[in-house]
Amino acid sequence: MDQICARKTDLSGIKTPAFVVFEEALEHNLAILQRVMDQSGVRILLALKGFAMHHCFPLLRRTLKGTCASGPHEARLGRELFGGEVHGFAAAFSEADIREIAPLCDHLVFNSIAQWRRFGKLARELNPNLEFGLRCNPEHIETEVAIYDPCGPGSRLGIIRAEFDASALEGISGLHFHTLCQMGADALERTLAAFEAKFGEFFPRIRWVNFGGGHHISRADYNVDHLIGLLKDFKARHPHLEVYLEPGEAVALNAGILVASVLDLTRNHEVANAILDTSATCHMPDVLEMPYRPHIIGAGLPGEKAHTYRLGGLSCLAGDVIGDYSFDQPLNVGDRLMFLDMAIYSMVKTNTFNGMKLPSIYYGRWDGTVELVREFGYEDFKNRLS
């Protein structure tokens, strides 16, 4: 969807590097999520860890029921600028975190029974209307990349069944799990079976369950009908339970691009290098962490087209390399490259290593125009330091 939007949007006036998020693509994704809610009866939240461009919140909150936050800052952003429900979770909280986050949340999920017993009373004093949950670890692995697998051996995330003390459920309203990363409905089906087998005996004592994130609902090949069927079947088996999903990627999947310019062309024996005004390590760190190779409009695999280049970032890190790509025509200084599917995670993970300038943020509208939302400079770099 972002490729379609990029091709019909006038991007000639933007300064690079820049993220461009498209209204049309967001609305496409929201329509799918609305259908899921309408036909299944679940509530869908925006995971701010995946997409937190608050310029878009007025659009997103027309559909989504609120936000889920990974700490006090995200919770505050959700409460102040999004509205609706705010759900909080972290691997651990300090007392200072609890004092800040508890007044902001509707649901607060603890990662351990020890944390619940340590901070539950304080959190309730700070917010008498707050509901509490515990994160379960069904020990069911679906994610192939270890760094993104919350249920792998020895994971610190969630309470395994052997460590789950039923006496701790006094005062608990819900259970939460998260096992998926960019997964389809079939993966959720297998996870649900594991979750119910290990923790289903506690369902009569709670009011809601949260199926976490990682649901790639707006992906073109995602089986939305199967998801709706799974959710309806679960609710039919447990009619007293409210069900939440909290995707981040599905909200802004294929909804934005990163536009970069070629600054220089060099050669090291057989390798032709193109140095860009962006950076993998600073502007799209998942390229190195996951790792993965982002798609570029008009580019192919190495050797697929006539001219192959190794695209490198602007930082001093030797490994700041985005990947090898081929093009129909030779690249020239000043050429612009458009990296696809950059609205999710890349935007929230940007950093200023090497004093790197953060990409500007633009909003592409239905009429093909773009609006400059935010431009960054020296003050943004300086104020992150001491």
C-alpha positions as CSV (number, residue, x, y, z in Angstrom):
1,M,0.0,0.0,0.0
2,D,2.8,2.4,0.8
3,Q,4.3,1.8,-2.7
4,I,1.0,2.7,-4.3
5,C,0.7,5.8,-2.2
6,A,4.3,6.9,-2.8
7,R,4.0,6.6,-6.6
8,K,1.0,8.9,-6.7
9,T,2.3,11.4,-4.1
10,D,4.4,14.4,-5.0
11,L,7.5,13.9,-2.9
12,S,9.7,16.3,-4.9
13,G,9.7,19.0,-2.3
14,I,10.6,16.9,0.8
15,K,14.0,17.1,2.5
16,T,15.8,13.8,3.0
17,P,16.1,11.8,5.1
18,A,12.4,11.7,5.8
19,F,9.7,9.4,6.9
20,V,6.4,9.8,5.0
21,V,3.3,8.2,6.4
22,F,0.3,8.0,4.2
23,E,-3.3,8.7,5.4
24,E,-4.8,6.4,2.7
25,A,-2.7,3.4,3.9
26,L,-3.6,3.9,7.5
27,E,-7.3,4.1,6.6
28,H,-6.9,0.9,4.6
29,N,-5.5,-0.9,7.7
30,L,-8.1,0.6,10.1
31,A,-10.9,-0.7,7.9
32,I,-9.6,-4.2,8.3
33,L,-9.3,-3.8,12.1
34,Q,-12.8,-2.3,12.3
35,R,-14.2,-5.4,10.5
36,V,-12.4,-7.7,13.0
37,M,-13.9,-5.8,15.9
38,D,-17.4,-5.6,14.4
39,Q,-17.6,-9.3,13.5
40,S,-15.9,-10.8,16.6
41,G,-16.7,-8.4,19.4
42,V,-13.1,-8.0,20.5
43,R,-11.4,-4.6,21.4
44,I,-8.2,-3.6,19.5
45,L,-5.7,-1.2,21.0
46,L,-2.7,0.5,19.4
47,A,0.7,-0.8,20.7
48,L,2.7,2.5,20.9
49,K,6.0,0.6,20.9
50,G,5.4,-0.1,17.2
51,F,3.8,3.2,16.0
52,A,3.6,6.4,18.0
53,M,3.1,9.2,15.5
54,H,0.7,11.2,17.5
55,H,-0.1,13.4,14.5
56,C,-2.2,10.5,13.3
57,F,-4.0,9.8,16.6
58,P,-7.2,11.8,15.6
59,L,-7.6,9.4,12.7
60,L,-6.6,6.2,14.6
61,R,-8.9,6.8,17.6
62,R,-12.0,6.8,15.4
63,T,-11.4,3.1,15.1
64,L,-9.1,1.8,17.9
65,K,-10.3,1.6,21.5
66,G,-7.1,3.0,23.1
67,T,-3.4,2.3,23.5
68,C,-1.1,-0.1,25.2
69,A,2.1,1.3,26.8
70,S,5.4,-0.2,27.8
71,G,6.1,2.3,30.5
72,P,5.1,5.7,32.0
73,H,6.1,7.8,29.0
74,E,4.0,5.8,26.5
75,A,1.1,5.7,29.0
76,R,1.2,9.5,29.3
77,L,1.3,9.9,25.5
78,G,-1.7,7.6,25.2
79,R,-3.7,9.3,27.9
80,E,-3.0,12.9,26.8
81,L,-3.1,12.6,23.1
82,F,-5.0,9.4,22.1
83,G,-7.7,8.9,24.7
84,G,-9.8,5.8,25.2
85,E,-8.4,3.0,27.3
86,V,-4.7,2.9,28.4
87,H,-3.2,-0.5,29.2
88,G,0.3,-0.6,30.7
89,F,2.8,-3.4,30.9
90,A,6.6,-3.6,31.6
91,A,9.0,-6.4,32.4
92,A,9.4,-4.7,35.8
93,F,8.4,-1.5,37.5
94,S,10.2,0.6,40.1
95,E,8.1,2.4,42.7
96,A,8.7,5.6,40.8
97,D,7.3,4.0,37.7
98,I,4.2,2.9,39.5
99,R,3.6,6.3,41.0
100,E,3.7,7.7,37.5
101,I,2.0,5.1,35.4
102,A,-0.8,3.9,37.7
103,P,-2.9,7.1,37.6
104,L,-2.7,7.0,33.8
105,C,-3.9,3.5,33.1
106,D,-7.1,1.5,33.0
107,H,-5.4,-1.8,33.0
108,L,-2.0,-2.5,34.5
109,V,-0.3,-5.9,33.8
110,F,2.5,-7.2,36.0
111,N,5.1,-9.5,34.6
112,S,5.6,-11.4,37.9
113,I,3.6,-12.3,41.0
114,A,6.3,-10.7,43.1
115,Q,5.8,-7.4,41.3
116,W,2.0,-7.7,41.8
117,R,2.4,-8.3,45.5
118,R,4.9,-5.5,45.9
119,F,3.1,-2.8,44.0
120,G,-0.6,-3.8,43.7
121,K,-1.7,-2.1,46.8
122,L,0.1,1.2,46.0
123,A,-1.2,1.2,42.5
124,R,-4.8,0.8,43.7
125,E,-4.4,3.6,46.2
126,L,-3.1,5.8,43.4
127,N,-6.0,4.8,41.1
128,P,-9.0,3.1,42.7
129,N,-10.5,2.3,39.3
130,L,-7.4,0.5,38.0
131,E,-7.8,-3.1,36.9
132,F,-4.8,-5.5,37.2
133,G,-3.6,-8.4,35.1
134,L,-0.8,-10.9,35.1
135,R,1.3,-11.8,32.0
136,C,1.3,-15.5,31.4
137,N,4.0,-17.4,29.4
138,P,2.3,-20.4,27.7
139,E,5.8,-21.7,26.7
140,H,4.6,-22.0,23.2
141,I,7.1,-20.9,20.6
142,E,6.0,-19.4,17.3
143,T,8.7,-16.8,16.6
144,E,11.7,-18.0,14.6
145,V,14.0,-15.1,15.5
146,A,15.2,-15.5,19.1
147,I,15.5,-11.8,19.9
148,Y,11.8,-11.4,19.2
149,D,10.6,-14.6,20.9
150,P,9.1,-13.9,24.3
151,C,8.4,-17.6,25.0
152,G,11.8,-19.1,24.4
153,P,13.7,-21.1,27.0
154,G,14.5,-19.0,30.0
155,S,12.6,-16.0,28.9
156,R,12.1,-13.3,31.4
157,L,8.7,-12.4,30.0
158,G,5.6,-13.8,31.6
159,I,4.8,-16.3,34.3
160,I,5.1,-20.0,33.4
161,R,2.5,-22.4,34.7
162,A,4.9,-24.1,37.1
163,E,5.5,-20.7,38.8
164,F,1.8,-19.5,38.7
165,D,0.4,-19.2,42.2
166,A,-3.4,-19.3,42.1
167,S,-3.6,-17.5,45.4
168,A,-2.2,-14.4,43.7
169,L,-5.4,-14.0,41.6
170,E,-7.2,-12.2,44.4
171,G,-7.6,-8.7,43.0
172,I,-6.6,-9.7,39.5
173,S,-9.1,-9.0,36.7
174,G,-7.3,-10.4,33.6
175,L,-4.6,-12.5,32.1
176,H,-2.3,-11.4,29.3
177,F,0.0,-13.4,26.9
178,H,2.2,-12.4,24.0
179,T,3.8,-15.1,21.8
180,L,3.6,-13.7,18.2
181,C,5.8,-11.5,15.9
182,Q,4.5,-10.8,12.4
183,M,2.4,-13.9,12.6
184,G,-0.8,-15.2,11.0
185,A,-4.1,-16.5,12.5
186,D,-2.8,-20.1,12.4
187,A,-0.1,-19.1,14.9
188,L,-2.7,-17.6,17.2
189,E,-4.8,-20.7,16.9
190,R,-1.9,-22.9,18.2
191,T,-1.0,-20.3,20.9
192,L,-4.6,-20.2,22.1
193,A,-4.7,-24.0,22.5
194,A,-1.5,-23.8,24.6
195,F,-2.8,-20.9,26.7
196,E,-6.1,-22.5,27.4
197,A,-4.5,-25.8,28.3
198,K,-2.2,-24.3,30.8
199,F,-4.2,-21.3,32.2
200,G,-7.8,-22.0,31.3
201,E,-8.7,-23.2,34.8
202,F,-8.3,-19.6,36.0
203,F,-10.7,-18.1,33.4
204,P,-13.8,-18.3,35.7
205,R,-12.0,-16.0,38.2
206,I,-11.1,-13.2,35.7
207,R,-13.1,-10.7,33.5
208,W,-10.8,-10.2,30.5
209,V,-7.9,-11.6,28.5
210,N,-5.4,-9.9,26.3
211,F,-3.9,-11.8,23.4
212,G,-1.0,-9.4,23.0
213,G,0.5,-8.2,19.7
214,G,2.3,-9.6,16.8
215,H,-0.9,-10.2,14.8
216,H,-0.2,-9.2,11.2
217,I,-3.9,-8.6,10.5
218,S,-3.5,-6.0,7.7
219,R,-1.0,-8.1,5.7
220,A,-2.3,-8.9,2.3
221,D,-2.2,-12.7,2.8
222,Y,-3.4,-12.7,6.4
223,N,-6.5,-14.9,6.9
224,V,-8.9,-12.4,8.5
225,D,-11.9,-14.7,8.3
226,H,-9.9,-17.4,10.3
227,L,-9.0,-14.8,12.9
228,I,-12.6,-13.7,13.3
229,G,-13.7,-17.3,13.6
230,L,-11.1,-18.0,16.3
231,L,-12.1,-15.0,18.3
232,K,-15.8,-15.8,18.0
233,D,-15.2,-19.4,19.1
234,F,-13.1,-18.3,22.1
235,K,-15.8,-15.9,23.2
236,A,-18.5,-18.5,22.7
237,R,-16.6,-20.8,25.0
238,H,-15.9,-18.0,27.5
239,P,-18.8,-15.5,27.1
240,H,-18.0,-13.7,30.3
241,L,-14.5,-12.7,29.1
242,E,-13.7,-9.4,27.3
243,V,-11.0,-10.0,24.7
244,Y,-8.3,-7.5,23.7
245,L,-5.7,-7.5,20.9
246,E,-2.9,-5.0,20.9
247,P,-1.2,-4.9,17.5
248,G,1.3,-2.3,16.6
249,E,2.4,-3.3,13.1
250,A,-1.1,-4.1,11.8
251,V,-2.1,-0.5,12.4
252,A,0.6,1.0,10.3
253,L,1.9,-1.9,8.2
254,N,2.9,-0.8,4.7
255,A,1.7,2.7,5.6
256,G,5.0,4.7,5.4
257,I,8.3,5.0,3.7
258,L,11.8,6.4,4.4
259,V,13.2,8.5,1.6
260,A,16.9,8.9,1.4
261,S,19.3,10.5,-1.0
262,V,22.6,9.3,-2.5
263,L,25.5,11.4,-1.2
264,D,28.5,9.6,-2.7
265,L,29.6,6.7,-4.8
266,T,32.8,4.7,-4.1
267,R,34.3,1.5,-5.2
268,N,36.3,-1.1,-3.2
269,H,37.5,-3.7,-5.8
270,E,34.4,-5.4,-7.1
271,V,32.0,-3.7,-4.6
272,A,30.3,-0.5,-5.7
273,N,29.2,1.5,-2.6
274,A,26.5,4.1,-2.5
275,I,26.6,6.2,0.7
276,L,23.2,7.6,1.7
277,D,22.1,10.4,4.0
278,T,20.3,7.9,6.2
279,S,21.7,5.1,8.4
280,A,20.7,1.6,9.3
281,T,22.1,1.9,12.8
282,C,20.4,5.2,13.5
283,H,17.2,5.3,11.4
284,M,16.3,1.6,10.8
285,P,18.1,-0.4,13.4
286,D,16.0,-3.6,12.9
287,V,17.9,-4.0,9.6
288,L,20.9,-4.9,11.8
289,E,19.1,-6.4,14.8
290,M,16.7,-8.7,13.2
291,P,18.3,-8.7,10.6
292,Y,16.3,-8.1,7.4
293,R,16.6,-6.5,4.0
294,P,14.0,-3.7,3.4
295,H,12.4,-3.3,0.0
296,I,13.2,-0.3,-2.2
297,I,10.9,0.9,-4.9
298,G,12.4,0.0,-8.3
299,A,15.3,-2.0,-6.9
300,G,16.0,-5.7,-7.2
301,L,18.2,-8.4,-5.7
302,P,22.0,-8.2,-6.2
303,G,22.7,-9.0,-9.9
304,E,19.0,-9.1,-10.8
305,K,19.2,-5.7,-12.6
306,A,22.1,-4.2,-14.5
307,H,23.8,-2.2,-11.7
308,T,24.4,-3.5,-8.2
309,Y,25.4,-1.3,-5.2
310,R,26.0,-1.9,-1.5
311,L,23.9,0.8,0.2
312,G,25.7,2.1,3.3
313,G,24.7,4.6,6.0
314,L,26.3,7.8,7.0
315,S,27.6,6.8,10.4
316,C,31.2,5.7,11.3
317,L,30.1,2.1,12.1
318,A,31.7,-0.2,9.6
319,G,28.7,-2.4,9.6
320,D,26.2,0.4,8.9
321,V,25.1,-1.3,5.7
322,I,21.5,-1.6,4.6
323,G,22.2,-4.3,2.0
324,D,23.1,-5.0,-1.7
325,Y,20.6,-3.9,-4.3
326,S,20.5,-3.7,-8.1
327,F,19.0,-1.0,-10.3
328,D,18.1,-0.6,-14.0
329,Q,20.2,2.5,-14.3
330,P,23.5,3.6,-12.6
331,L,22.9,5.6,-9.4
332,N,24.0,9.2,-9.3
333,V,24.7,11.6,-6.5
334,G,21.3,13.2,-5.6
335,D,19.2,10.2,-6.6
336,R,16.4,9.4,-4.1
337,L,15.6,5.9,-2.8
338,M,12.4,5.0,-1.1
339,F,12.5,2.3,1.5
340,L,9.1,0.6,2.1
341,D,7.3,-0.3,5.3
342,M,9.2,2.1,7.5
343,A,6.3,3.5,9.6
344,I,6.5,0.7,12.1
345,Y,9.3,0.4,14.6
346,S,11.8,2.3,12.5
347,M,10.3,5.6,13.5
348,V,10.2,4.9,17.2
349,K,13.7,3.4,17.3
350,T,15.6,6.2,15.6
351,N,18.6,7.6,17.5
352,T,21.3,10.2,17.2
353,F,24.5,8.1,17.3
354,N,27.3,10.1,15.7
355,G,25.2,13.2,16.1
356,M,23.1,11.9,13.2
357,K,20.2,14.1,12.3
358,L,16.8,12.4,12.8
359,P,14.7,12.0,9.7
360,S,12.0,14.6,9.2
361,I,8.4,13.4,9.4
362,Y,5.8,14.1,6.7
363,Y,2.1,13.1,6.3
364,G,0.8,12.2,2.9
365,R,-2.8,13.0,2.2
366,W,-5.4,11.5,-0.1
367,D,-5.0,14.3,-2.6
368,G,-1.3,13.5,-3.2
369,T,0.1,16.4,-1.2
370,V,2.4,16.0,1.8
371,E,2.5,18.0,5.0
372,L,5.7,18.6,7.0
373,V,4.8,17.4,10.5
374,R,8.2,17.7,12.3
375,E,11.8,18.6,11.4
376,F,14.7,17.8,13.7
377,G,17.9,19.6,14.4
378,Y,20.8,20.2,16.7
379,E,18.6,20.9,19.8
380,D,17.1,17.5,19.5
381,F,20.6,15.9,19.6
382,K,21.8,18.2,22.4
383,N,18.8,17.7,24.7
384,R,19.2,13.9,24.7
385,L,22.6,14.4,26.4
386,S,23.7,16.2,29.5
